[in-house]
Amino acid sequence: MTCPAEPLEEFRRFVGVWDLVSWEILCSDGRREEAFGGNSLGRVIYDSSGYMSAQIMRLDRPPFRSGTRLEGTLEEFKSAFEGYVAFFGTYVVDGAEKTVTHFVEGHLSPNQVGSRRVRAYEFKKDTLIMKPSPRRFNGVEAQPVLVWRRIG
């Protein structure tokens, strides 16, 4: 995959390694909630060839009692799965629209493989703010907002 010709400078701003600062859910009823209870760790990597990878995990996921996922219980698998988001693929930046589109090649959730994930974005100094499409959350319309800080 090659990077888009226009606007190349906007594409270059994405290239690097970013750590998650916050992942907030802004609800239409006025509530603000932190995804994973505000107890998360995440990283997204964008390379100059147009490839990306993103992972976010809940920090308080309980370990498997057996010490290995190969002997985990259904409850342990459910907790591990629900507390982790991971996907990889390619990306394209539309600087005019201020969107980045992730073309998902692999995802922890099999239903997401082959999907396109469009996020509005803005840069503020060394932070990247992303807003995926609004969705239903706890019965109301909600806007996720992810804030990333460049680390590399």
C-alpha positions as CSV (number, residue, x, y, z in Angstrom):
1,M,0.0,0.0,0.0
2,T,1.3,3.4,-0.8
3,C,0.4,6.6,0.9
4,P,-2.1,8.9,-0.8
5,A,-0.6,11.7,-3.0
6,E,-2.8,14.4,-1.5
7,P,-2.4,15.7,1.1
8,L,0.9,14.0,1.8
9,E,1.8,16.2,4.8
10,E,-1.5,15.3,6.6
11,F,-0.7,11.6,6.0
12,R,2.8,12.1,7.5
13,R,1.4,13.5,10.7
14,F,-0.2,10.1,11.5
15,V,3.0,8.1,11.0
16,G,4.4,7.0,14.4
17,V,3.5,5.3,17.6
18,W,0.7,6.7,19.8
19,D,-0.3,5.8,23.4
20,L,-3.9,6.1,24.6
21,V,-4.5,9.0,26.9
22,S,-8.3,8.6,27.3
23,W,-11.3,6.9,25.7
24,E,-14.5,8.7,26.6
25,I,-18.1,8.1,25.6
26,L,-20.2,11.2,25.3
27,C,-23.9,10.2,25.6
28,S,-26.8,12.1,24.1
29,D,-28.5,12.2,27.5
30,G,-25.5,14.3,28.8
31,R,-23.6,11.4,30.6
32,R,-19.9,11.1,30.0
33,E,-18.4,7.7,30.7
34,E,-14.9,6.3,30.4
35,A,-14.6,3.2,28.3
36,F,-13.3,0.3,30.4
37,G,-14.0,2.4,33.5
38,G,-11.1,4.7,32.6
39,N,-8.7,1.8,33.5
40,S,-7.1,1.1,30.1
41,L,-3.9,1.0,28.2
42,G,-3.7,1.3,24.4
43,R,-1.4,1.9,21.5
44,V,-1.9,2.6,17.8
45,I,0.9,2.4,15.3
46,Y,0.8,4.0,11.8
47,D,3.6,3.3,9.4
48,S,4.7,5.3,6.3
49,S,3.6,2.5,4.0
50,G,-0.1,2.8,5.0
51,Y,-0.3,-0.1,7.5
52,M,-1.7,0.3,11.0
53,S,-2.3,-1.7,14.2
54,A,-4.4,-0.8,17.3
55,Q,-4.8,-2.4,20.6
56,I,-6.6,-1.3,23.8
57,M,-7.0,-3.4,26.9
58,R,-8.7,-3.1,30.2
59,L,-6.0,-3.1,32.9
60,D,-8.0,-4.9,35.5
61,R,-8.8,-8.1,33.5
62,P,-8.4,-11.0,35.8
63,P,-5.8,-13.6,34.9
64,F,-6.7,-17.1,34.0
65,R,-6.6,-19.2,37.2
66,S,-4.8,-22.0,35.5
67,G,-2.1,-19.7,34.3
68,T,-2.8,-20.4,30.6
69,R,-5.6,-19.5,28.3
70,L,-5.5,-23.1,26.9
71,E,-7.2,-24.2,30.2
72,G,-9.4,-21.1,30.7
73,T,-13.1,-21.3,31.6
74,L,-15.8,-19.7,29.5
75,E,-16.2,-17.0,32.1
76,E,-12.4,-16.2,31.9
77,F,-12.6,-16.1,28.1
78,K,-15.6,-13.8,28.1
79,S,-13.8,-11.4,30.5
80,A,-10.6,-11.4,28.5
81,F,-12.5,-10.9,25.2
82,E,-14.7,-8.1,26.5
83,G,-11.7,-6.3,28.0
84,Y,-9.6,-6.1,24.8
85,V,-9.9,-4.4,21.4
86,A,-7.4,-5.3,18.7
87,F,-7.2,-4.9,15.0
88,F,-4.8,-4.3,12.1
89,G,-4.9,-3.4,8.5
90,T,-4.3,-0.4,6.2
91,Y,-5.3,3.2,6.4
92,V,-6.0,6.2,4.3
93,V,-6.1,9.8,5.4
94,D,-8.5,12.3,3.9
95,G,-7.0,15.7,4.9
96,A,-9.8,17.7,3.3
97,E,-12.5,15.9,5.2
98,K,-10.3,15.4,8.3
99,T,-11.0,11.6,8.4
100,V,-8.8,8.5,8.6
101,T,-10.2,5.3,7.3
102,H,-9.0,1.9,8.7
103,F,-9.4,-1.0,6.4
104,V,-9.6,-3.9,8.8
105,E,-7.7,-7.0,7.7
106,G,-7.7,-8.7,11.2
107,H,-9.7,-8.1,14.3
108,L,-10.3,-9.8,17.6
109,S,-14.0,-9.9,16.7
110,P,-14.4,-12.0,13.5
111,N,-17.4,-9.9,12.5
112,Q,-15.2,-6.9,12.0
113,V,-12.8,-8.5,9.5
114,G,-13.1,-6.8,6.2
115,S,-14.8,-3.7,7.6
116,R,-14.0,0.0,7.1
117,R,-13.7,2.1,10.2
118,V,-13.9,5.9,9.5
119,R,-12.8,8.3,12.2
120,A,-12.9,12.1,12.3
121,Y,-9.7,13.4,13.6
122,E,-7.8,16.5,14.7
123,F,-4.3,17.1,15.9
124,K,-3.5,19.3,18.9
125,K,0.3,19.6,19.5
126,D,1.5,16.1,20.3
127,T,-2.0,14.6,20.6
128,L,-4.3,13.0,18.1
129,I,-8.1,13.1,18.8
130,M,-10.3,10.6,17.0
131,K,-14.0,10.4,16.9
132,P,-15.5,7.2,15.5
133,S,-19.0,7.2,14.1
134,P,-21.6,7.6,16.9
135,R,-23.3,4.4,18.1
136,R,-25.7,3.1,20.6
137,F,-24.3,2.7,24.2
138,N,-26.4,1.7,27.1
139,G,-29.6,2.5,25.2
140,V,-28.6,6.0,24.0
141,E,-26.8,7.6,21.1
142,A,-23.1,8.0,22.0
143,Q,-20.0,9.6,20.6
144,P,-16.7,7.8,21.4
145,V,-13.7,10.1,21.7
146,L,-10.2,8.7,21.8
147,V,-7.2,10.8,22.7
148,W,-3.7,9.6,21.7
149,R,-0.3,11.0,22.6
150,R,2.7,10.5,20.2
151,I,5.5,8.5,21.8
152,G,7.5,7.7,18.8
